[in-house]
Amino acid sequence: MSYPALETDRLSIRPYRDEDAPRVLDIMSRIEVVRWLSTPPFRLMADLEEALAWVARRHDLEAQEPATIFRAIVPHETGVVAGSVLVAPLVRLDGGHVGEFELGWHLHPDSEGHGWATEAGAALARQAFDAGHDELVIDMYPDNHGSARVARRLGARDQGVGPDPWYGDEGLVFRLSADDLA
Ligand SMILES: CC(C)(COP(=O)(O)OP(=O)(O)OC[C@H]1O[C@@H](n2cnc3c(N)ncnc32)[C@H](O)[C@@H]1OP(=O)(O)O)[C@@H](O)C(=O)NCCC(=O)NCCS
């Protein structure tokens, strides 16, 4: 299945394009963003070539796993990519429980504080539920207070902090269904 781009009141939520590569590099070369998105050792993007490969990889991931949706958030007000919102498969480290999907987001620091991650998260989650997902997992480091506030604003159910079955160590997990969406 391929998911159409979305328009909300303030945002275009659309597939990444090659011309977004400089902005992708600006976002993914920042430790203050990347440290929340992966596990150590954190690898920062180094150059435009890597950014272009990152964009190509988003398209490959969608082609390989059609339930994956990886989108650029572009506010109408600026026309500049603010960050990303995604739905992607979650794979448990112990191989159990297949079929789980996460909802995620990240913004360039210059794009925080407008409610754009929340608006994009709600729109993409709605699209995923309409396409047949029953529930999405929102998984984060326990001290990621900004991301937890986004999850709460969406109406996601707080599952608390515990061993993280997907990324290891400890995670703060929320679960979101269509009925939860505020
Ligand atoms: C997590 C992250 C996306 C949150 O960014 P954010 O700007 O706080 O989230 P939103 O875009 O939804 O904006 C919400 C903020 O804008 C404010 N805001 C301003 N205008 C608003 C509006 N019209 N609607 C909603 N919120 C608005 C809200 O009050 C809120 O601030 P608060 O949390 O201090 O109350 C961002 O910090 C980030 O990219 N972090 C690094 C990557 C990351 O952690 N990703 C998640 C991994 S699990």
The ligand as an SDF file (V2000), in Angstrom:
LIG
                    3D

 48 50  0  0  0  0  0  0  0  0999 V2000
   10.0940   15.5230   20.8370 C   0  0  0  0  0  0  0  0  0  0  0  0
    9.9460   16.7940   20.0120 C   0  0  0  0  0  0  0  0  0  0  0  0
    9.4310   16.4570   18.6310 C   0  0  0  0  0  0  0  0  0  0  0  0
    8.9220   17.7000   20.7340 C   0  0  0  0  0  0  0  0  0  0  0  0
    8.9120   18.9540   20.0940 O   0  0  0  0  0  0  0  0  0  0  0  0
    7.8210   20.0460   20.5250 P   0  0  0  0  0  0  0  0  0  0  0  0
    8.0800   21.2670   19.7640 O   0  0  0  0  0  0  0  0  0  0  0  0
    7.7900   20.1290   22.0110 O   0  0  0  0  0  0  0  0  0  0  0  0
    6.4550   19.3600   20.0840 O   0  0  0  0  0  0  0  0  0  0  0  0
    5.3010   20.0230   19.2550 P   0  0  0  0  0  0  0  0  0  0  0  0
    5.7670   20.3980   17.9040 O   0  0  0  0  0  0  0  0  0  0  0  0
    4.1280   19.1440   19.3560 O   0  0  0  0  0  0  0  0  0  0  0  0
    5.0630   21.3860   20.0370 O   0  0  0  0  0  0  0  0  0  0  0  0
    4.4870   21.3570   21.3190 C   0  0  0  0  0  0  0  0  0  0  0  0
    4.9430   22.5740   22.0830 C   0  0  0  0  0  0  0  0  0  0  0  0
    4.5830   23.7220   21.3480 O   0  0  0  0  0  0  0  0  0  0  0  0
    3.6750   24.5230   22.1230 C   0  0  0  0  0  0  0  0  0  0  0  0
    2.7110   25.0730   21.1530 N   0  0  0  0  0  0  0  0  0  0  0  0
    2.7530   26.3190   20.6520 C   0  0  0  0  0  0  0  0  0  0  0  0
    1.7590   26.5080   19.7680 N   0  0  0  0  0  0  0  0  0  0  0  0
    1.0510   25.3460   19.7410 C   0  0  0  0  0  0  0  0  0  0  0  0
   -0.0990   24.9170   19.0200 C   0  0  0  0  0  0  0  0  0  0  0  0
   -0.7300   25.7210   18.1690 N   0  0  0  0  0  0  0  0  0  0  0  0
   -0.5420   23.6560   19.2120 N   0  0  0  0  0  0  0  0  0  0  0  0
    0.0670   22.8330   20.0710 C   0  0  0  0  0  0  0  0  0  0  0  0
    1.1760   23.1870   20.7760 N   0  0  0  0  0  0  0  0  0  0  0  0
    1.6540   24.4310   20.6130 C   0  0  0  0  0  0  0  0  0  0  0  0
    3.1000   23.5950   23.1590 C   0  0  0  0  0  0  0  0  0  0  0  0
    2.7150   24.2860   24.3210 O   0  0  0  0  0  0  0  0  0  0  0  0
    4.2390   22.6580   23.4190 C   0  0  0  0  0  0  0  0  0  0  0  0
    5.1660   23.1530   24.3370 O   0  0  0  0  0  0  0  0  0  0  0  0
    5.2870   22.4560   25.7920 P   0  0  0  0  0  0  0  0  0  0  0  0
    5.5250   20.9980   25.5950 O   0  0  0  0  0  0  0  0  0  0  0  0
    6.4410   23.1600   26.4050 O   0  0  0  0  0  0  0  0  0  0  0  0
    3.9730   22.7090   26.4340 O   0  0  0  0  0  0  0  0  0  0  0  0
   11.3050   17.5630   19.8860 C   0  0  0  0  0  0  0  0  0  0  0  0
   11.7290   17.9670   21.1640 O   0  0  0  0  0  0  0  0  0  0  0  0
   12.4030   16.7260   19.2620 C   0  0  0  0  0  0  0  0  0  0  0  0
   12.4900   16.6160   18.0480 O   0  0  0  0  0  0  0  0  0  0  0  0
   13.2740   16.1300   20.0990 N   0  0  0  0  0  0  0  0  0  0  0  0
   14.4090   15.3680   19.5720 C   0  0  0  0  0  0  0  0  0  0  0  0
   13.9790   14.0850   18.9120 C   0  0  0  0  0  0  0  0  0  0  0  0
   13.0790   13.2510   19.7830 C   0  0  0  0  0  0  0  0  0  0  0  0
   13.1910   13.2310   20.9880 O   0  0  0  0  0  0  0  0  0  0  0  0
   12.1750   12.4930   19.1470 N   0  0  0  0  0  0  0  0  0  0  0  0
   11.3000   11.5890   19.8430 C   0  0  0  0  0  0  0  0  0  0  0  0
   11.9690   10.2920   20.0690 C   0  0  0  0  0  0  0  0  0  0  0  0
   10.9050    9.2060   21.0030 S   0  0  0  0  0  0  0  0  0  0  0  0
  1  2  1  0
  2  3  1  0
  2  4  1  0
  2 36  1  0
  4  5  1  0
  5  6  1  0
  6  7  2  0
  6  8  1  0
  6  9  1  0
  9 10  1  0
 10 11  2  0
 10 12  1  0
 10 13  1  0
 13 14  1  0
 14 15  1  0
 15 16  1  0
 15 30  1  0
 16 17  1  0
 17 18  1  0
 17 28  1  0
 18 19  1  0
 18 27  1  0
 19 20  2  0
 20 21  1  0
 21 22  1  0
 21 27  2  0
 22 23  1  0
 22 24  2  0
 24 25  1  0
 25 26  2  0
 26 27  1  0
 28 29  1  0
 28 30  1  0
 30 31  1  0
 31 32  1  0
 32 33  2  0
 32 34  1  0
 32 35  1  0
 36 37  1  0
 36 38  1  0
 38 39  2  0
 38 40  1  0
 40 41  1  0
 41 42  1  0
 42 43  1  0
 43 44  2  0
 43 45  1  0
 45 46  1  0
 46 47  1  0
 47 48  1  0
M  END
$$$$
